[in-house]
């Protein structure tokens, strides 16, 4: 597993996003992008840009000031942040990257990979409908957009579904939120 530390310069593998690590929690890395967005990624979605000699160039006081600013949130802001975290924690997320779905992708054609990804997505949609789950998120990455286009086509076939791009700050451009309209009985 890759080791990231606060202050490391990183780049997101599937997206044109660069930033600096501002938080490390288990296998989730929080970065501040060059556009000042705060986003969270898994370790396997990032690559370290800096080498050990560049660590001396990192301004530690900047990171400390940011940390102190975060600590000075008002009580109302903290309550709102906790409330949002609770809401977001309950939303099932499904990563459709092939590495997450099969142990070994050697020998699979692009068609095979896409079929596995779409079958997985369809199973999750059917499960959510059957169990009256109000919302799920599919993480598909950016890439060339083939999976996103096929996922959109599949989701349009369901009358009781609406969908949109997921939260940009959390997922970038690589995820779709799916909402299930519940029948009131």
N, C-alpha and C positions, 0 to 999 in steps of 0.2 A: 504494500500500500504506500502511495506517495505521501511524503511528510510535508505539510505546509505550515508556515509560521506567519504570525502577524507581521505585515510589512513586505511579504513576498510579492513580487510583481507577477501576475498571472494572465493567461489568455484562455478564453473558453473555446473548447475544441470545435463545437458545432455552430458557433456564432462568431461574428466579428466584434467581440467584446473583450477589452483588456481592462485590467484594474489592479488594485492593491488589496491584499488580504487584510480584513479588519476583524475577522472573528473565525475561530476554529472550534467546532463542536462535533465530536465523534467523526463521522465521515462527511459532514456538511461544512462547507467553507463559505463564509460570507465575505463578499468583496465590495469595494466601492469602485465603480467604473470611472473611466476618465471623464464621463459626463456627469459625475457625482450621484449616480443612482446606486442604491444599496441592493445587492442581489445575492441569493444563496444558491450554491451549486453543490453537487456531490463531488468527492475527490476525483473520481474517474472522468469528470467532465472538464477538468482544468489541467493546464500544463504550466509549469513554473517557467518564467521568462528570465529571471535574474540568476546569476551565479554568485558564489560566495564573495567575490571581490566587490560586487555591487551592493552588498548589504551595508557596507560602510557609508554609501551615499544616501541611504534611507534616513529621513529626518524623524527621529524617534519622538521629538517633542510634538510633531504634528499628530501622531497617533495618540499620544497622551492627551493632547487638547481635545481631540475627537471623543476619546473615552470619557473625559471629564464633562464635555458638553452633553453626552448621552446620559450621564449620571444626573444631570441637572434638569431632567424633564419634570414638568409640573405634575402634581398628583393626578390632575384630570387627564393629562397626556398618558401617564403610566396606566391608569385604569382603562383608557381607550385602547392602548396597545395590548394589554392583557386580554381584553374582550375580543379583539381582532385575532389574536393568536389562538384563543379557544375555538373561535368559529372556523379558522383555517385548519386547525388540527383535525377536525372531524370530517374533512372532505377527502374521500379516497382518491389517491393518485396512482396512475398506472403508467409505468415507463414502457414504451413500445420499442425502445432500441433493441435490436436483435440480440445483443450481448446479454441483455437482461432476461431474454425469453428462452434461449437455448444454451446448452453447455458449450457446444462447439459448432460454429457456423461454417466450418470447412466443408466444401462440396456443395453448399447451397447456392442456387442461382438467385439473381435479383428477384425473379418471379416467386421463388420459394420463400424468400425472406419476406416479401410484401404479403404473401398469402398468410404466413404465420402471424405477422403483425396484425393484419385485418381480422383474422379469425379470433385472435386474442381480444381485440377491441370489441368485436361483436359479442363474445361471451360475457365481457364485463357489462356491456350495454343491456343485454338480456337479463343478466343477474340483477342489475340496478332497477330495471323495470319491474321484474318479478318481486323484488324485495322493497319496492317503493323508496328507493334511495333518491333524494332530491337532486343531488349534484355529484359529478365525478370529474376528474381532470385526466386527460391523456397527455403524456409527455412524448412528443414525437421528434423533437429536434428540428433544426432548420434544414440542413442539407440542400438537396435540389428541389424539395417541396412535393415529391411524388407521394410520400406517405400521407402528408397533410391533405393533399388533393383527394386521394382515395378515401381517407377517413371522412372528409367533408361529404363526399358523394354517398358514402354508406349512411352517414347520420341523417342526410336529407330524406332518406327513405322512411324514416320513422315520423309519424304524425305527432306523437307525444313528446318529441325532443326539440329543444332549441339549443344552439351552441354558438360559441364565440371564442375569440382568442383569449387565453387565460391571462391573469395578472402579469403585466410586462415586468414589473419590478421583481417579482418572484421567479418567473419562468423565462423571461426574455420573449423571443418570438416563437419559441419551440414547444408550445403547449396549447391545448384546446379545452375549454370548459364546456361540459355538457350538462344541460338542465333538463330534468324530467318533469313534465306537467302531470300532476297527480289528479286522478279522477276522484271527485268527491262523491262518496256513496252515502 
